[in-house]
Amino acid sequence: MDDFLKLRGDGPILLVNDDDADAWLLRRCYEMSALDNELIRLGSALELMEYLREIVAGSARMPALIMLELRMPGFDPLHMLRLIDSIPDQPPAQVLVFTHSQDPYQRQQSSRLGVTAWRALAADPAETIEYFNSLAA
């Protein structure tokens, strides 16, 4: 797993995070960055599963990036990564794990399942804005 990625395409960016404070901070940092893809916040694993179903049905666009928090109640991150990876007739989505988790097993398994990058949530918003700016192609 590489911690470096460049945003591909103009599809939406999915922010999958159940923590309102983290989601708010990431959205604000995103809005202050150079990125201009639509940002869609999904607050649960169920919402992400529904969005993935909509992609398969053709009623939603494949995201350019999925920013995923692994530590959510009722969320099996490895199962979700398998679902993301199994979308037919689509190039694999880039997945950025933006998390508080430092679990080495989750990181190893995430890498095995195709997570593009792993980032700890920065305490300094300027760091997150700078990171978002680095994603611009």
C-alpha positions, 0 to 999 in steps of 0.5 A: 500500500502506497501512502501517495495517490493522485485523484483519477477522474471527475467522479464524486469523492465519497467520505464514509465516516460516522463521526460528525466532528471528523466528517465536518473537519474533513469537509471543511478542509476539503472545501479549502483545498484545490479539489473540486469533485463533488463530495458526498458524505455517507454516515454508515456502512449501510449507506455505503452499501446502498451507494455501491448497489446504485453503482451496479444498477447504473444510477450512481457514478463510480467515485474517483475516491472513497475516503473510508474510516475503518472504525464504525459500529456495525462495520466490517471494513474488510468485507466492505473493501471486498464489496468495493473491489467487486463492482463489475465493469468498473475500474477499481475505486481508489480507497483512502483510509482516513482513520484514527486506527493504527491496527497493524492487522487492519492495515495489512489486510487493507493493503491486501484488498487494494487500499490505495493509501492510509492516512492518520487524521491530522490534528492540524487542519492545514496538514489535511488541506495540504494533503488534499491539495497533493491529490490534485492531478 
